[in-house]
C-alpha cells in the first residue's frame, strides 16, 4: 500500500474496511484480561515515498530524483528509469538525504538493482533523523547524536537485486551514503515503512481557527505513533512505558480513539514489574499517576472487571500513599521527587506540586475504593487527603506546582492564574505539565489565555517544521534558529542539536513525545466541553469554554457511541449548542 502526502486522519478515516471491523462499542465491551493484542488492533505497515531530496553530496551522485518517482515496491530486472547511483571516492562518501514529509515510526526499505559484480555485496551507511541536522550528524560530539533505544546510525549490507529493511526508529529524514570507494551502489527505490496501530480516529475537533485545528491533529498523530506494542513515551528515544508521562497520552487516546487495549496493557506491565513497596519507574509521583489514570479509564469506559483486577495492588498502594501525609498535613514522600524536567531545579515548586498531586491522588483513590465497595480504604484516603489540604506550600513561581494546587482546590484558581500561570505568558511551562497549566487556566475561567498558550507554545513547534510535538520546547530557543526541516545556514542556531537539557541534550532530544499531546485532550475536554460524570460515560456534562472562538464542532467517543457537538457564539455573546448523543448517554449542561 503506497502512500504519499497523507495525514493519519485521512489514512484511517478514509479506509472503510476499518470501520467495518472496529467500533467504540465493541472495544469497550470486549474482555481485557488475558487479551492477545493481535486480536484487537494489530500494528500494520504502510509505505511512504520520499517527498524531496534535501541534500546530496557534491560528487558521486547520479539520478537522485529517480527516488521521487512512483515505484512498484519490488526489485525488477529492468528499471523504467536509471536508478540512483552512489560512487564514493577514497576521501569522500557519496550520499543523499531524503525527506518523507512527516514523522514515522518504523524503518526504510532499500531496493537494489542488477548491479555488476554480483558476488561483491555492497554496504551503505544509513542515518535516521527527526531533524535534517540529526540525520547529517556524526555520533557523539557536542550535539550528542546517539543510538539509544533504537539504532539510528548504522552500516548495513545490501543484497544483490533485492531489498533491505533498516530500522526501526523514529524519524522523518534518512541519509544514505555509499562508504566503499571500490564499489558503486545502485538503488532503484527507497521507501519508509510506517508501523502503526490500524485503528480509526473516532474523535474530531474543528473550529474557526485553523491553527488550533492543526494542533489538535498533530497531538493526535503524536500519540498514535507511540501506540505500539505498549504505549511509549517516544518513538526514537524513550521507547519505554513511563506511567506519569502516560496520563496526557491516555487523555488524548480517550478523546481521539476511545478505548484501546494499549493503555491497560501498559498499566499492567508496569504494575507487574513494580512491587507496591517501590515506586513505578522509580519516581514517587508516577505511582500516583497510575491511580489517576485508572480513575480516568473507569469514568470513560466503565469496565468493572478491569477495575476489580486492580483492587489488590490499588488498595496496598493507596495505604502506602495515605501514610505519607503526617499528622500535621505535610507530605513525606520519599524516593525521586519529580514533576517534570524544567521544574526540577525549583525544589520548593516541586514540593508544592507533590502536595497537591498527593491530595488529588488520595481523593481519586477514595472514589475508586467506594466504587469497589471498600469503605475502610476509602475512609483512610479521605482522611489523609483532608489532612493534606491543611498545608499549602509556597509555589516559588513554579507553574507546574501551582497548577496542581489549583486543580486540587487548595489555592484559588483565579489567583493562581493571575499571579503565577499568566506571568511571562507561555514561558516556563513544559510540553508535559503544560497540560495541567491549561486545565488550571480553564478552571479559573480563562480559556482565552489557555488558547493563546496553545497557539504560541505548541504552535511554535509547528512554525519550525514540527509534524509531531516534542519532549520539551522553550520559546527562547527559536531566537535566530533554523527550522528543523532545513540545513542549518551559517550564523543560525540548530534548534535540535544546540538545545535540550537534563536527559535530552542535543540530538538525544525526542521530537515525537506522547506527553506533549495535552492540547488535543484539552481542546476536546474543555472547548468542546465533554466530561464524563458516571462510569462508562452513561452521564456526561457538556459545558463548552469557547474563549475567543466563534464556533467549534467535533466528536467525542464513548463506549455507547460517538457524541457529536457543535457550539456557536451568538451575537449577544451566548452559546448555542447542538448535541447529538447516542442512546444510553444522558447529557447534562
Secondary structure, 3 states (H helix, E strand, C coil): CEECCCCHHHHHHCCHHHHHHCCHHHHHHCCCCCCCHHHCCCEEEEEEECCEEEEECCCCEECHHHHHCCCCCCCCCCCCCCCEEECCECCECEEEEEEEEEEEEEEEEEEECCCCCCCCCCEEEEEEECCHHHHCCCCECCCCECCCCCCCEEEEECCCCCEEEEEEEEEEEEEEEECCCCCCEEEEEEEEEEEEECCCCCCEEEECCHHHHHHHHHHHHHHHHHECCCECCECCCCCCCCHHHHHHHHHHHHHHCCCCCHHHHHHHHHHHCCCCCCCHHHEHHHHHHHHHHHHHHHHHHCCHHHHHHCHHHHHHHHHHHHCCECCCCCECCCCECCCCHHHCCCHHHHHHHHHHHHHHHHHHHHHHHHHCCCHHHHHHHHHHHHHHHCCCCCCCCCHHHHHHHHHCCCCCHHHHHHHHHCCCCCCCCCCCCHHHHHHHHHHCCCHHHHHHHHHHHHHHHHHCCCCCCCCCCCHHHHCCEECCCCCCCCCCEECCCCCCCCCCCHHHCCCCEHHHHHHHHHHHHHHCCEEECCHHHCEEEECCCCCCCCEEEEEEEECCEEEEEEEEECCCCCEEEEEECCCCCEEEC
